């Protein structure tokens, strides 16, 4: 999703900073294509970033300033979908699959999917309200944008992904909470994608078990990217808007009395396969109890 959004921004003349632990080959190709300094052409640069480390989030803003002079659009879009290594059903210290330490006081999935977008938004607002010398302060005539990536999981609350669902509920609530700062020229809104054909799904067979491609239809990253661009450009997409994206469909998600997602790009017909797996885990002897550490 974020790669498609970056490509769309580049095609519209925007410079782009990619901030991630590493680049996938398709993203590396984009950076290689757009990295040369050519007059009048947009550029792309990469800065290695672990999004759970706050100093590294600060560094990506510094790189953007060094390379391009300022930042106008921020998309804290990194996310993971309830991987076994940080998963409610694989408790820290109890499951060998979990990489979350039982004495760490944190779940990596929440650091990635929730704390990182909150902190990134905080850093962006601070930079725009107190700009560096030579930069213009944010205002309605010098607007800035933050686009978050929520999910239809913020409405459907799947048993198979409770931490992911909790993070997306929180992201949507966070976006709505910041809607009123639109008056300052800072618009914070987000997309809520459905079932999108990305490596988040296709490279994880344990996730694909809930998708029946004979009945379910994928939405595409390009469809989500176009919705994200709409949030940037369309003045009717006011601060706090959550724009749901399915296959060949978008709609604004209402804060109250919303009917929920439906139709193409929103269904996972094999969901009960995932439920069966969860109950098998819960049926294991000693589920959730911390194992004695090995000296």
C-alpha positions, 0 to 999 in steps of 0.5 A: 500500500505504501509503495503504491502511494509513494509511486503515485506521489512521485508521479504527481511531482512529489519527493518521497522519503522511504523510511523502513528497516529495509527495502523490498526489491520493488521498492528498491527499484523505485528508489534507484529510478528516482534517486538521481538529482535531475532538475525538475524531476521528483526524487526518492531517498531511503533512510533505514528506520526501525519505527519502534525507535523514536530517535529514528523517527526523528531522523527521518524528518531530519533526512527529509529536511536535508534532502528536500527542505521541508515536509508537507505530507506524512504517512506513518504506514508501517504495519504487521498483521498479528504475526506469531512473533507478536500475537495475542494467542502466542503470549510472551514467555509462554509461546516459543513463537513469541519474540515479545519478552515477558518482562519487556512491558510491551508488544511489538505489534502495538509499537509498530501499528499504534505507538509509531503512527502516534509519535510520528504524527506528534513529531510532524505537528511539532515540526510544522508549528515550530519550523526551522529557519527558512521554512514556512509555518503551517497555516490554512494557506500553507497546509500540511497532511497526515494520512494514516492507514487504519483497517476494516478490522477497526469495525469487524474485530476479528478473533484471529487478530485481537492486537491488530484489531485493537491497534486499528480501532485506536488509529481510527479513534486517534485520527478522529480525535485530531480532526479539529486541528484542520483549522490550523492547516493540519489535516489528519485523516486515514484510510481503512482498507479491506482485504488488499492483495499485498505481501502482508497476506500473500507471503504468509500462508497462515493468513491465506487460510481465511481467504477463499479466492473462489468467493472472496475478491481482493482489493488492490494497493493501487485502489488504496493509494488513490483513496489516500491521494483523495484525502490529500486533495479533496477538500470535502475529506475534512480532518478526522475522515476515515475513508474505507476502501474495498474493490471498486468502492470507497465510502466514509466510515461514520463515527456513530451508527455506521453499517460496517464494511460489506461487499467486494474486497471486504470478505474472508469466507474462510474465517472459521479456519482461523477461529478453529486454529485459535481454539486449538491453541487455547486447548493446549495444556498450560496456554498462557503460562510463562515457562521457566527460563532456561539458565 
